[in-house]
Amino acid sequence: QVQLVESGGGSVQPGGSLRLSCAASGFTFRIYTMNWYRQAPGKERELVAGITSARGSTNYANSVKGRFTISRDNNKNTVNVQMNSLKSEDTDVYYCNARREVGESQTYWGQGTQVTVSS
């Protein structure tokens, strides 16, 4: 059974930090690009950060560059995103995503975790 379980969401004041974690199971983690998306009510889901499997190449949305850092551990099947200097506009539900890089196309999603940035 495929599972992506997010944790680490919560409430923080502007300028604060949070670290989101995603624990993956039920698929071959090392051949999947791992991503974090976010979505506000009534808006489209937005790619925040991604990291490829073997080389660990990263990409970020312009709105989070320099503030967020994505990382992965292929031995523990986890992907994290460290979020610093948080702003109110970072308030969203954050989703972990896995996208297969080779062979048959396959995508998995976590259930989401709420991040609220407010004073």
N, C-alpha and C positions, 0 to 999 in steps of 0.2 A: 504494500500500500504506500503510495507516494504521499509524503507529508513535507510541507514547508511551514515551520512554526516560528513566528516572529515573537520577539520579546524586547523589552527595554523602552517602550513608549511611555509617555506620561506628560506631566505639565512642568513647564520651566519658564523662568522669566526671560525676557529679551536679553541677549548677550550670554545666556547660559549654554550648557552642553548636554547632549544626550548621546548614548551609544545604542544603536539598534542591532540586534542579533537575529540571525535566521538559521535554524537547525534543519538540515535536509536529510531525508531518508527515503528509501524505496526506489531510488534510481542511481545511475552511475554519475555521481556528482562531478567527477573530474572531467567529463566531456561536455559540461554545460557551462555556458556563460551565465553568470549570476548578476541580477539587476535589482535595484530598488526603484520602485515607482511610488508616486504619491497622487492622491486624488482628493479634491474638495467636492462637497455636494454640488451637483449641477455642472461640474466641469469634467473635461476629459482627463484620463489618467496620464500623468506626465513622468517620463523617464528622469530620474534624479541622478543615478550613478550606475555604472556597470563595470564588470571585471571579467575578462576572458579566463578560460580554464588553465591551460598550461603556462602561457607566458605571463598571465596576470596583467595584461594591458587594461588600462582603466579609461573611462570617459565619464564626463560630468556635464550636467546641465549648466549653462552659463550662470544661472542664478545661484548656484551653490559652489562654484569653483573657488578654491582657496579656503572654504569653510568646512566642507565635507570631505571625508576620506573613506573610501571603500577598501576592504581587504577580505581575503578568503583563506581558509585553511583546508586544503584538500585531504588532509589526514583526519580531521574532525568533522568534515562535511558541514562547515559553517561559513557564513558570509556575514560581515559586519559593516556598519557604516557609522563612523564617528562624526557627529554633527556639532560643530562649534559655532560660536557667535550667532546663535539662533535669533531669528527675526520673527515678528508676528506673522509675516507672510509664509513662513515655513509650516504654519499650522495646517495639518492635513492628516488623512489616514495614509500610512506608509505600508506598501506591499512588497514582499519578497517575490522575486520571479526567477524562474530557471528556464533557459532556452537552449535546446540541444544544438551543438555546433556542427556535428557530423552525422551523416546518415539521415534517417527519417526525421522530419520536422516534429518537434514535440515541445510543448510549453506547459509549465506548471505555475500555480499561484498560491501564495499563502493567504491567510484569512484577514490580514491587515492588523496594524497596531496604530492607535491614535497618538499623535504628537500635537500638543497644544502649547503655544508660546504666547504668554500673556503676562502683563504686569498686574 
